[in-house]
Amino acid sequence: MSTFLYRLGKFSYRRKWTVITGWLVLLIALAAAAVTLMKPFSSASSIPGTEAQRALDVLDKEFPSGGDSVMGKIVFRTAAGRTVTAGADGAAVRKAVASIDTVPGVKSAAAPAAAAGTVSRDGRTGIASVTFTADKAGDIDSAATAAIEEAADQARSAGLTVTLGGSAFDPVPTAAGGPGEAAGVLVTLIVLVLVFRSLRAAIIPLATALLGVAIGALSLLALTHVVEMDSTALILAVMLGLAVGVDYALFIVSRHQTQVRDGMDAEESTALAVGTAGSAVTFAGATVVIALTALTVVRIPFLSVMGLGAALTVVVAVLLALTLLPALLGLIGPRIASSRVPALRRSAQKAQDKRRAGDVTAGRRWASLMARRRWSVLLLGTVGLAVLAIPVADLRLGLARPSSSEEAVRAQEMTDEGFGPGYSGTLTILVQGDGGAATRSAAKAVADAVAKLPDVASVTAPVLSRTGDAAVVSVTPGSGPQSERTERLLTDIRTARDGIERGTDTDVDVTGTTAVNLDVASKLTDALPVYCLLVMGLAVLLLTLVFRSIAVPLKAALGFLLSLGGSLGVLVAVLQWGWFSSVLGTEASPTVISFLPILLVGILFGLAMDYEVFLVSRMREEHTKGKSPVDAMVQGFGHGSKVVTAAAVIMVSVFGSFIFADIQVTKGMGLALAVGVLLDAFVVRMTLVPAAMAVLRHAAWWLPRFLRRTLPNIDVEGEQLTLRQTPQTQPGRTEDALTR
């Protein structure tokens, strides 16, 4: 592989304008495709094959609603002692609803009515339903929304409190960037300048990463024409694409710049950097892609789309690092080693002089300290991460999408206050039989049984379908959709139905949005340990091939578990318990968004193995040269720690910038990934790994004899390529480059 990548790097360097033009043409083509084919995002969260989803499919057939029109709700509230259906307040409500009913784009608008269950018991709160002709919130005309807002303002002027909610007035958010993301990019640029001591060298990784994000995002937008996609998939792709795009380019440019400063010809250095560091980048990218595509084994459509979308951006990042990056390096040639900024030029020269003089670097000093205090470091690090993982015992997964607008949140709060928290989390019981009388009798038996269960606020009378083969019973829980009591109620209903099914020869299923969400959360909870074991097994297998060792892969896997536990613990403490919510702008919730932990496993696994390879492969390289295990660890850590530290800081800054987004789901993803990378890179890879290698010593590189014979020798760092190349140096070349 290293030889192929070497040739690819040299080709891209020599044919730079061809490569650059090719990528720009692709960008323009994708932009045109996205503009032409893009469709609004959806928030679908179904799982084909689950009870709740099967029942929903039957409901659509037996109780057709006449289309998939998007709906909104307008919540009215009067002062104490008055009602929304009588007097001046009732007249104001009816006038507002009648005005909304005539708005172009509105199919129908229904005023609050006690018979329809849309007026609270005290009469102070009422809900008007608005059905639009559009089938998605993003398709609603802005003029229609403005007219509805105007009607609501008229009701407000009459003394009513009015809020707009529901899917029509709380559309699925887009992934537009904001100040937080811009700050993350700025921090990334600063880190790159400090690493390279050159502004022109720092801009190149950032430019390729931004181009990769654009290509990945435009590809996903075009794919919305054929694939239903949540906006979260695009946000994740942007987040991950930017982080890995910068990191992969950083590894290659760092090696290239060092070689040029040592006197190597710029073209030869570019090809060699792509062949060596590019091999590790390819392996790291493949690891992340495998972990993300493995999400498809969970068989949850929206999660599969998220995983495949993010994997696409990683593939683009790798391809750009191997082709466009050397082309851009060809544009600046040997100037990669220099800087026009005097302070940066002096700093680069000083660092070069120290390296030539053989001064001990900060990385080597840190590794030596970890080796001397290895047992204390292992104990403190392990205990610390274990303490952070304690909140995981309280982890609860849910799937309800938090409202993205303040008014939609207020509308939900008014609904909960007026009707109870379970009003928005109705459970629908579907009874299927062979005839009207039998079906009606079974449905009545179900309604009577459910009414006696704990935490049931109300049960409606059975409603028979036109065919008489199905009936529905609506159950309003006494608790909210994400409450543990509602989850227990769902389980109780499904337990209570068994006897009725046997006695009446009918099928009884529970569905509704709440039931679907709880089924999705349950499915993900069950899949999490299986998926974790899958990627852990993959890690051990791949690292065994790379390092030809048993202890190193096992150590890497255990370290991944420690960082995963710590990051999940922080996630629970912040998102469920509400710690630091005022600082981070997060909102405490009874549950964590159900796909966050499994996404964290996949992404953190890939990034953890990324850092493991870049650090430990240099240790292995030093060991194969004859150094003792501890000396090899110190020397190898000294070579790789600076770049890995910079890469981790960039990852944390990019992911952390999304914590300050306006969307709660985005905040959760940013927090989970930022904390995960922070713990894995700085606590596990930079602290526990050197200490563990010092403890293992020769055992770290032990491999059974039969495996030595059968396993292929994978040269991830391109060591053989390095040995075959002869650096083209000239006297005084380095000093000239630095002052150019």
matplotlib code that plots the C-alpha trace (Angstrom):
import matplotlib.pyplot as plt

x = [0.0, 2.8, 4.3, 1.0, 0.4, 3.9, 3.2, -0.2, 1.3, 4.0, 1.4, -0.8, 2.2, 3.2, -0.3, -1.5, -3.8, -5.5, -6.2, -7.4, -9.6, -11.1, -12.1, -13.6, -15.6, -17.0, -17.9, -19.8, -21.6, -22.6, -23.8, -26.0, -27.3, -28.1, -30.0, -32.0, -32.7, -32.7, -35.9, -36.9, -35.5, -37.7, -37.8, -38.9, -37.8, -39.5, -38.1, -39.5, -40.6, -41.4, -44.8, -45.5, -44.5, -46.5, -49.6, -49.1, -49.1, -52.4, -53.9, -53.0, -55.0, -57.9, -58.3, -57.1, -56.5, -56.7, -53.0, -49.9, -50.7, -48.6, -50.4, -49.9, -51.5, -52.4, -52.7, -55.0, -55.2, -57.5, -57.3, -58.5, -62.3, -62.8, -63.0, -61.8, -65.3, -67.6, -67.9, -65.6, -62.6, -64.5, -65.5, -61.9, -60.7, -63.4, -62.7, -59.0, -59.6, -62.1, -59.5, -56.9, -59.3, -59.3, -55.6, -54.2, -52.3, -54.5, -56.7, -58.8, -58.7, -60.7, -61.5, -61.1, -64.1, -64.8, -66.4, -63.2, -61.0, -59.2, -60.4, -58.9, -61.0, -61.0, -61.9, -59.0, -56.8, -57.8, -56.0, -57.0, -55.7, -54.5, -54.1, -52.0, -52.1, -48.3, -47.0, -43.9, -43.3, -40.5, -43.0, -45.4, -45.5, -44.0, -47.1, -49.4, -47.3, -47.3, -51.1, -51.6, -49.2, -51.3, -54.5, -52.8, -51.7, -55.4, -56.3, -53.5, -54.7, -58.0, -56.2, -55.5, -52.2, -51.5, -48.6, -48.0, -46.6, -46.8, -44.7, -45.9, -44.6, -41.6, -39.9, -37.0, -33.9, -31.2, -27.5, -26.6, -23.4, -23.2, -20.8, -19.8, -18.8, -16.9, -15.0, -14.1, -12.7, -10.7, -9.3, -8.3, -6.4, -4.6, -3.5, -2.3, -0.3, 1.4, 2.2, 3.6, 4.9, 3.8, 0.5, 0.6, 1.2, -1.7, -4.2, -3.8, -5.3, -8.1, -8.9, -9.0, -11.2, -13.7, -13.8, -14.4, -17.2, -18.8, -18.5, -19.9, -22.8, -23.8, -23.8, -26.1, -28.4, -28.7, -29.4, -32.4, -34.2, -34.1, -33.5, -35.4, -32.9, -33.0, -31.0, -29.0, -27.3, -26.1, -24.9, -23.0, -21.4, -20.3, -19.0, -17.0, -15.9, -14.3, -12.5, -11.0, -10.4, -8.1, -6.5, -5.6, -4.1, -2.2, -0.5, 0.7, 1.7, 3.6, 5.7, 6.3, 7.3, 9.8, 11.4, 11.7, 13.2, 15.7, 16.7, 14.6, 13.4, 9.7, 8.4, 10.1, 9.0, 5.4, 5.4, 7.1, 4.8, 1.7, 3.3, 4.1, 1.8, -0.8, -0.8, -1.6, -4.3, -5.8, -5.9, -7.4, -10.0, -10.9, -11.3, -13.8, -15.7, -16.0, -17.2, -19.8, -21.1, -21.4, -24.3, -26.4, -26.3, -28.7, -31.3, -32.7, -33.1, -32.5, -29.4, -28.1, -28.5, -26.6, -23.7, -23.4, -23.6, -20.9, -18.8, -19.2, -17.6, -14.7, -14.1, -14.0, -11.6, -9.2, -9.4, -8.7, -5.7, -4.2, -4.8, -5.8, -3.5, -0.3, -1.5, -1.8, 1.6, 2.9, 1.6, 3.8, 6.7, 9.7, 8.0, 6.1, 9.1, 9.2, 7.1, 6.8, 5.9, 9.2, 8.1, 7.0, 10.2, 12.4, 10.4, 10.8, 14.5, 14.8, 12.9, 15.0, 18.2, 17.0, 16.0, 19.4, 21.2, 19.3, 17.5, 15.0, 11.5, 8.5, 7.0, 10.0, 10.1, 6.4, 6.8, 9.8, 7.7, 4.9, 7.4, 8.9, 5.4, 3.7, 1.9, 0.6, -0.4, -2.3, -4.1, -5.1, -6.1, -8.2, -9.9, -10.5, -12.2, -14.2, -15.5, -16.6, -18.4, -20.6, -23.5, -23.8, -25.8, -28.6, -28.5, -31.9, -32.5, -35.3, -36.1, -38.4, -37.0, -36.7, -38.4, -36.1, -38.0, -38.8, -42.5, -42.9, -41.4, -43.8, -46.8, -45.8, -45.5, -49.0, -50.4, -48.8, -50.1, -53.6, -54.1, -51.5, -48.1, -49.5, -51.8, -49.0, -47.9, -51.1, -50.8, -53.0, -54.2, -55.1, -57.4, -57.7, -60.3, -62.4, -65.7, -67.4, -69.0, -65.9, -63.6, -65.8, -66.1, -62.3, -61.7, -64.1, -62.3, -59.0, -60.3, -61.7, -58.5, -56.2, -58.4, -57.5, -53.7, -51.6, -50.7, -53.6, -55.3, -58.0, -59.2, -61.4, -64.3, -63.3, -63.7, -64.4, -63.0, -65.3, -64.5, -65.2, -61.9, -60.1, -60.8, -58.7, -58.6, -56.6, -54.9, -53.7, -50.9, -50.6, -47.0, -45.0, -43.8, -40.2, -41.2, -40.2, -43.8, -45.1, -42.5, -43.8, -47.4, -46.5, -45.1, -48.1, -50.5, -48.6, -48.7, -52.4, -53.4, -52.1, -55.1, -57.5, -55.9, -56.2, -59.8, -61.1, -59.0, -57.8, -54.5, -53.8, -50.9, -49.9, -48.6, -48.6, -45.7, -44.8, -44.8, -42.7, -40.2, -40.0, -39.6, -36.7, -35.1, -35.5, -34.0, -31.0, -30.5, -30.4, -28.1, -25.6, -23.6, -23.7, -22.4, -19.8, -18.5, -18.5, -16.3, -14.1, -13.5, -12.7, -10.2, -8.4, -8.3, -7.0, -4.4, -3.1, -2.5, -0.9, 1.3, 1.9, 1.1, -1.5, -1.0, -1.1, -4.6, -6.0, -4.6, -6.1, -9.5, -9.5, -8.5, -11.3, -13.8, -12.4, -12.8, -16.2, -17.4, -16.1, -17.7, -21.0, -20.9, -20.4, -23.2, -25.6, -24.5, -25.0, -28.0, -30.0, -29.0, -28.6, -25.0, -23.5, -26.7, -26.5, -23.0, -23.5, -27.0, -28.3, -31.7, -32.0, -34.1, -35.3, -33.5, -30.5, -31.2, -31.1, -28.7, -26.0, -24.3, -24.2, -22.8, -20.3, -19.1, -18.6, -16.9, -14.8, -13.7, -12.4, -10.7, -9.2, -7.6, -6.4, -4.4, -3.3, -1.8, 0.0, 1.5, 2.3, 3.5, 6.4, 7.2, 7.2, 9.4, 12.0, 11.8, 12.5, 15.6, 17.0, 16.0, 14.8, 11.0, 11.0, 13.5, 11.5, 8.3, 9.9, 11.5, 8.4, 6.2, 8.5, 8.1, 4.3, 3.0, 3.1, 1.0, -1.4, -1.8, -2.5, -4.9, -6.8, -7.0, -8.5, -11.0, -12.1, -12.4, -14.4, -16.8, -16.9, -18.0, -21.3, -22.1, -23.2, -25.5, -29.2, -30.4, -30.4, -29.6, -26.6, -25.5, -25.6, -23.6, -21.0, -20.7, -20.4, -17.7, -15.7, -15.6, -14.9, -11.9, -10.6, -10.6, -9.4, -6.6, -5.2, -6.0, -5.9, -3.5, -1.2, -1.1, -2.2, -0.7, 3.0, 2.6, 1.1, 3.9, 6.4, 4.8, 4.5, 8.0, 8.9, 5.5, 4.0, 5.5, 4.9, 3.1, 2.6, 4.9, 2.1, 0.5, 3.9, 4.0, 0.3, -0.4, 0.6, 3.0, 1.1, 3.4, 1.1, 3.8, 5.5, 8.8, 9.9, 9.2, 11.3, 14.2, 14.1, 14.1, 17.2, 16.5, 17.7, 19.6, 21.9, 24.2, 22.6, 19.2, 17.3, 18.5, 17.6, 14.1, 13.4, 14.4, 12.7]
y = [0.0, 2.4, 2.1, 2.8, 5.8, 7.1, 7.0, 8.6, 11.4, 12.1, 12.0, 14.5, 16.8, 16.8, 17.1, 19.5, 21.6, 18.5, 17.2, 20.6, 21.1, 17.6, 18.2, 21.7, 20.3, 17.6, 20.3, 22.3, 19.2, 18.3, 21.8, 21.7, 18.3, 19.4, 22.5, 20.5, 17.3, 18.4, 17.7, 18.8, 16.8, 14.3, 13.2, 9.7, 7.2, 3.9, 0.4, -2.0, -5.2, -3.9, -4.2, -0.5, 0.0, -3.0, -1.7, 1.8, 0.3, -1.5, 1.7, 3.5, 0.9, 0.4, 4.1, 6.1, 9.8, 11.0, 11.8, 12.8, 16.5, 18.2, 19.5, 22.2, 23.2, 26.6, 26.6, 29.2, 30.1, 32.4, 34.1, 32.4, 32.1, 32.2, 29.6, 29.4, 28.3, 30.9, 34.7, 37.2, 34.8, 32.1, 34.5, 35.7, 32.0, 31.2, 34.3, 33.5, 29.9, 31.0, 33.5, 30.7, 28.4, 30.8, 31.1, 29.8, 26.5, 25.6, 22.6, 22.9, 24.5, 23.2, 25.3, 23.8, 21.7, 19.7, 16.9, 16.5, 16.4, 19.6, 21.7, 21.2, 20.2, 23.7, 25.2, 27.6, 25.9, 24.9, 23.4, 24.3, 21.9, 23.2, 20.9, 22.1, 21.1, 20.5, 17.1, 18.5, 21.5, 22.7, 23.0, 25.4, 28.8, 31.6, 33.8, 31.2, 31.1, 34.9, 35.0, 32.5, 34.6, 37.6, 35.8, 34.7, 38.3, 39.4, 36.8, 38.0, 41.6, 40.3, 39.2, 35.5, 33.7, 32.1, 29.8, 27.9, 24.3, 21.0, 19.8, 22.5, 25.3, 23.4, 22.2, 19.9, 22.2, 22.6, 22.2, 25.8, 26.9, 29.5, 31.5, 28.4, 26.5, 29.5, 29.7, 26.1, 26.7, 29.7, 27.6, 24.9, 27.5, 28.8, 25.3, 24.6, 27.8, 26.8, 23.3, 24.3, 27.7, 28.8, 30.4, 29.0, 25.5, 25.9, 27.0, 23.9, 21.3, 23.6, 24.3, 20.6, 19.8, 22.6, 21.4, 17.8, 19.0, 20.9, 17.8, 15.5, 17.8, 18.5, 14.8, 14.1, 17.0, 15.5, 12.1, 13.4, 13.0, 9.2, 8.7, 10.0, 11.8, 13.6, 16.8, 15.2, 13.0, 16.1, 17.8, 14.6, 14.4, 18.1, 17.7, 14.5, 15.5, 18.8, 17.1, 14.1, 16.2, 18.5, 15.7, 13.5, 16.4, 17.4, 14.0, 14.2, 17.9, 17.6, 14.8, 16.6, 19.8, 18.1, 16.3, 19.5, 21.3, 18.4, 19.1, 16.7, 17.8, 19.0, 16.7, 13.6, 14.6, 15.0, 11.5, 10.0, 11.7, 10.4, 6.9, 6.7, 9.0, 8.5, 4.7, 5.4, 7.9, 5.3, 2.7, 5.2, 6.3, 2.7, 2.0, 4.9, 3.9, 0.3, 1.3, 3.7, 1.3, -1.4, 0.7, -0.9, -4.2, -2.6, -2.4, 0.9, 3.0, 6.5, 5.3, 3.5, 6.7, 8.6, 6.1, 5.8, 9.6, 10.2, 7.4, 9.1, 12.3, 10.3, 8.6, 12.0, 13.3, 10.4, 10.8, 14.5, 13.9, 11.5, 13.5, 17.1, 17.7, 16.7, 18.8, 21.9, 21.1, 21.2, 24.8, 26.1, 23.7, 24.1, 27.2, 24.7, 24.9, 28.7, 31.6, 35.3, 36.1, 36.9, 35.5, 32.2, 32.0, 32.5, 30.0, 27.4, 28.0, 27.6, 24.4, 23.0, 23.9, 22.1, 19.0, 18.9, 19.3, 16.3, 18.2, 16.1, 17.1, 17.7, 14.5, 12.4, 14.0, 13.2, 9.6, 9.1, 10.4, 8.0, 5.2, 6.1, 6.5, 3.8, 2.0, 5.2, 6.6, 3.4, 3.3, 7.0, 7.0, 3.9, 4.9, 8.4, 7.1, 4.6, 7.4, 9.4, 6.3, 5.9, 7.9, 5.3, 3.2, 5.8, 5.9, 5.9, 6.2, 8.0, 9.3, 12.2, 15.1, 18.3, 21.3, 23.6, 26.8, 28.6, 29.1, 25.4, 24.5, 27.0, 25.5, 22.0, 23.4, 25.0, 21.7, 19.7, 22.2, 22.3, 18.6, 16.7, 15.5, 12.3, 14.2, 14.4, 10.8, 8.9, 5.2, 3.6, 0.1, -1.7, -4.7, -7.0, -9.6, -11.4, -9.6, -6.5, -8.0, -10.1, -7.2, -4.7, -7.1, -7.7, -3.9, -3.3, -5.9, -4.3, -0.9, -2.2, -4.0, -1.0, 1.4, -0.5, -0.2, 2.2, 5.6, 5.7, 9.1, 8.2, 5.5, 6.3, 4.1, 1.7, 3.0, 0.4, 0.6, 0.5, -3.1, -4.1, -6.0, -3.5, -1.2, 1.4, 2.4, 5.5, 5.6, 8.8, 8.1, 10.0, 10.8, 12.3, 10.4, 10.0, 9.0, 5.7, 5.2, 5.6, 3.0, 0.6, 1.3, 0.2, -3.0, -3.5, -3.1, -5.6, -8.0, -7.6, -8.2, -11.8, -13.3, -11.2, -12.4, -16.1, -15.7, -13.7, -15.0, -11.5, -9.7, -6.8, -4.4, -1.1, 1.7, 5.5, 7.9, 7.2, 3.5, 3.8, 6.0, 3.6, 0.6, 2.4, 3.2, -0.3, -1.7, 0.6, -0.3, -4.0, -3.3, -1.2, -4.0, -6.1, -3.3, -2.5, -6.0, -6.0, -3.0, -4.2, -7.5, -5.5, -3.4, -6.4, -8.1, -5.1, -4.0, -7.6, -7.4, -4.0, -4.5, -8.2, -8.4, -9.7, -7.4, -4.1, -4.7, -5.9, -2.8, -0.6, -2.2, -1.9, 1.8, 2.3, 0.9, 3.2, 6.3, 5.2, 4.7, 8.1, 10.0, 8.2, 9.1, 12.8, 12.6, 11.3, 13.9, 16.8, 15.8, 13.8, 15.2, 18.8, 19.4, 22.6, 23.2, 27.0, 27.1, 24.8, 25.9, 22.3, 21.2, 18.4, 15.5, 12.2, 10.5, 10.8, 10.8, 7.1, 7.1, 9.2, 6.3, 4.0, 6.8, 7.6, 4.0, 3.9, 7.3, 7.2, 3.7, 4.9, 7.9, 6.0, 3.4, 6.4, 7.8, 4.3, 3.6, 6.9, 6.7, 3.0, 2.4, 4.8, 2.8, -0.4, 1.2, 2.2, -1.3, -3.0, -0.9, -2.6, -0.3, -1.7, -1.7, 1.3, 3.3, 2.5, 3.7, 7.0, 7.7, 6.7, 8.8, 11.7, 11.5, 11.2, 13.0, 16.6, 15.8, 13.6, 16.3, 18.9, 16.5, 15.9, 19.6, 20.2, 17.4, 18.7, 22.3, 21.2, 18.9, 21.3, 24.2, 22.3, 22.3, 26.0, 25.3, 26.1, 22.6, 20.3, 17.1, 18.9, 20.0, 16.4, 15.1, 17.8, 17.2, 13.4, 13.5, 16.3, 14.6, 11.2, 12.5, 14.5, 11.5, 9.0, 11.1, 12.8, 10.3, 7.0, 7.3, 10.0, 8.9, 5.3, 3.9, 4.9, 3.7, 0.4, -0.1, 0.5, -2.2, -4.7, -4.2, -7.2, -8.8, -5.9, -7.3, -11.0, -13.0, -16.8, -18.5, -19.9, -16.4, -15.0, -17.4, -17.0, -13.3, -10.9, -8.2, -4.9, -1.9, 0.9, 3.5, 2.7, 1.7, -0.4, 2.5, 4.9, 2.5, 2.2, 6.0, 8.1, 11.7, 14.3, 16.7, 19.6, 21.4, 24.4, 23.5, 23.6, 27.1, 28.4, 26.9, 28.4, 31.9, 31.8]
z = [0.0, 0.9, -2.5, -4.3, -2.1, -2.7, -6.4, -5.9, -3.9, -6.6, -9.4, -7.5, -6.8, -10.5, -12.0, -9.3, -11.5, -13.0, -9.5, -8.2, -11.2, -10.8, -7.2, -8.0, -10.9, -8.6, -6.0, -8.6, -9.9, -6.4, -5.7, -8.8, -7.8, -4.3, -5.4, -7.9, -5.9, -2.3, -0.3, 3.2, 6.1, 8.0, 11.6, 11.0, 13.7, 12.7, 13.1, 10.6, 12.2, 15.7, 17.2, 17.3, 13.6, 12.4, 14.2, 12.7, 9.3, 10.0, 11.4, 8.1, 6.2, 8.6, 9.6, 6.6, 7.4, 3.8, 3.4, 5.3, 5.8, 8.3, 11.4, 14.0, 17.2, 18.6, 22.4, 23.9, 27.6, 29.5, 32.9, 36.0, 36.2, 32.4, 29.7, 26.0, 24.8, 26.3, 26.7, 25.1, 25.3, 23.5, 20.7, 20.3, 20.0, 17.4, 15.4, 15.3, 14.2, 11.6, 10.2, 10.1, 8.3, 5.3, 5.0, 1.7, 2.3, 5.3, 4.7, 7.9, 11.3, 14.2, 17.3, 20.8, 21.8, 25.0, 23.0, 21.0, 24.2, 23.2, 26.2, 29.7, 32.6, 34.1, 30.7, 30.8, 28.1, 24.7, 21.6, 18.1, 15.4, 12.0, 9.1, 6.1, 2.5, 2.6, 3.7, 5.4, 7.6, 5.4, 2.5, 4.4, 2.7, 4.8, 3.9, 5.5, 8.7, 8.8, 8.4, 11.3, 13.5, 12.7, 13.8, 17.0, 17.7, 17.4, 20.0, 22.2, 22.0, 23.4, 26.5, 25.7, 26.0, 22.6, 21.5, 18.4, 18.5, 16.8, 13.9, 11.5, 13.8, 15.0, 11.8, 11.7, 12.1, 9.5, 10.2, 9.6, 11.3, 14.0, 16.2, 18.1, 15.0, 13.7, 17.0, 16.6, 13.2, 14.5, 17.4, 14.8, 12.7, 15.8, 16.8, 13.3, 13.2, 16.5, 15.3, 11.9, 12.8, 9.4, 8.3, 4.8, 6.1, 8.6, 6.0, 3.8, 6.2, 7.1, 3.4, 2.5, 5.5, 4.6, 1.0, 2.3, 4.5, 1.6, -0.7, 1.9, 2.9, -0.7, -1.4, 1.5, 0.5, -3.0, -1.5, 0.3, -3.0, -2.6, 1.1, 4.1, 6.2, 9.6, 9.8, 12.6, 9.9, 8.1, 11.4, 12.4, 8.9, 9.1, 12.6, 11.9, 8.5, 9.7, 12.6, 10.7, 7.6, 9.6, 11.5, 8.5, 6.7, 9.8, 10.1, 6.4, 6.3, 9.6, 8.3, 5.0, 6.6, 8.9, 5.9, 3.9, 6.9, 7.1, 3.5, 1.4, -2.0, -1.7, -4.4, -2.9, 0.6, -0.5, -2.1, 0.9, 3.4, 1.5, 1.3, 5.1, 7.1, 4.3, 5.0, 8.6, 7.6, 5.3, 8.1, 10.5, 8.1, 7.2, 10.9, 11.4, 8.3, 9.3, 12.8, 11.3, 8.6, 11.2, 12.6, 9.8, 11.7, 14.3, 11.5, 12.4, 9.2, 10.5, 12.4, 9.4, 7.3, 10.0, 10.1, 6.3, 5.9, 8.4, 6.8, 3.4, 4.8, 6.3, 2.9, 1.3, 3.9, 3.3, -0.5, -0.2, 2.1, -0.4, -3.6, -3.2, -0.3, -2.2, -5.1, -2.8, -1.4, -4.9, -5.3, -2.5, -3.0, -0.5, 1.0, 3.3, 5.6, 5.8, 7.1, 6.2, 9.8, 11.6, 15.0, 13.5, 11.4, 14.5, 16.4, 13.6, 13.5, 17.2, 17.3, 14.4, 16.2, 19.4, 17.4, 15.7, 19.0, 20.4, 23.1, 25.1, 23.9, 26.2, 24.9, 25.9, 29.3, 29.8, 28.6, 31.0, 33.9, 33.0, 33.0, 36.4, 38.0, 36.0, 38.8, 40.3, 36.9, 36.0, 39.4, 39.4, 35.7, 36.0, 39.2, 37.9, 34.7, 36.8, 39.0, 35.9, 34.7, 37.9, 36.4, 33.6, 36.0, 35.7, 31.8, 30.2, 26.5, 24.8, 21.3, 21.6, 19.6, 21.7, 20.3, 18.5, 19.0, 22.3, 21.3, 20.5, 24.0, 25.6, 23.7, 25.0, 28.6, 28.4, 27.1, 29.9, 32.5, 31.2, 30.2, 32.1, 31.0, 29.4, 26.9, 24.3, 24.8, 24.1, 23.6, 20.9, 21.3, 18.1, 18.3, 15.2, 14.8, 12.2, 12.7, 14.2, 17.3, 18.3, 17.7, 19.6, 22.5, 22.7, 22.4, 25.3, 27.4, 26.7, 27.6, 30.9, 31.8, 30.9, 32.9, 36.1, 35.5, 37.5, 36.0, 33.5, 33.3, 30.9, 28.4, 25.4, 24.3, 21.4, 17.9, 15.2, 11.7, 8.6, 7.9, 11.5, 11.6, 13.7, 16.7, 18.5, 22.1, 23.1, 26.5, 28.1, 30.6, 33.9, 33.1, 30.3, 27.2, 28.5, 32.0, 33.5, 34.6, 31.0, 30.0, 32.7, 31.6, 28.1, 29.5, 31.7, 28.8, 26.7, 29.6, 30.3, 26.7, 26.6, 28.4, 26.3, 23.0, 24.1, 25.2, 22.2, 19.4, 18.5, 18.1, 20.4, 19.7, 21.3, 19.1, 18.7, 18.7, 22.3, 21.8, 18.7, 20.5, 23.5, 21.1, 19.3, 22.6, 23.8, 20.6, 20.8, 24.5, 23.6, 20.6, 22.4, 24.2, 21.0, 18.9, 21.5, 21.5, 17.7, 17.4, 20.3, 18.5, 15.3, 17.2, 18.7, 15.3, 13.3, 15.9, 16.1, 12.4, 12.7, 15.7, 15.6, 19.3, 21.7, 24.6, 22.7, 21.1, 24.4, 26.2, 23.4, 23.8, 27.6, 27.3, 24.9, 27.4, 30.1, 28.0, 26.8, 30.3, 31.4, 28.5, 29.0, 32.7, 31.8, 29.3, 31.9, 34.5, 32.1, 30.0, 32.5, 35.9, 34.6, 35.8, 34.4, 32.4, 33.0, 31.6, 28.6, 27.8, 28.0, 29.3, 31.8, 30.4, 31.9, 29.0, 26.8, 23.0, 22.3, 19.4, 21.1, 23.1, 20.1, 17.8, 20.5, 20.5, 16.8, 16.4, 19.5, 18.6, 15.3, 16.7, 19.6, 17.3, 15.2, 18.1, 19.2, 15.8, 15.4, 18.9, 19.3, 15.7, 16.4, 19.6, 17.6, 14.9, 17.6, 19.2, 15.9, 15.6, 18.7, 21.5, 24.8, 25.3, 27.7, 25.6, 22.5, 24.2, 25.3, 21.9, 19.9, 22.2, 21.7, 17.9, 17.8, 20.9, 19.4, 16.4, 18.3, 21.0, 18.3, 16.5, 19.8, 20.6, 17.1, 17.6, 21.0, 19.7, 16.7, 18.6, 21.6, 19.4, 18.6, 22.4, 21.9, 19.0, 19.4, 18.9, 21.9, 19.9, 18.4, 21.9, 23.0, 20.1, 20.5, 24.2, 23.9, 21.2, 22.8, 26.2, 24.6, 22.6, 25.5, 27.8, 25.3, 23.9, 27.0, 29.8, 28.0, 25.0, 26.3, 30.0, 30.5, 27.3, 28.1, 31.7, 30.5, 27.9, 30.7, 32.8, 29.9, 28.6, 26.3, 26.9, 24.9, 21.7, 22.3, 19.7, 19.6, 17.1, 14.9, 14.6, 13.6, 10.7, 9.6, 10.1, 7.2, 8.0, 7.5, 7.2, 8.4, 8.9, 5.6, 7.2, 4.2, 1.9, 4.1, 4.1, 0.2, -0.2, -0.2, 1.0, -1.4, 0.8, 0.1, 2.5, 4.1, 2.5, 5.8, 6.8, 3.3, 3.6, 7.0, 5.9, 2.5]

ax = plt.figure().add_subplot(projection="3d")
ax.plot(x, y, z, "-o")
ax.set_aspect("equal")
plt.show()
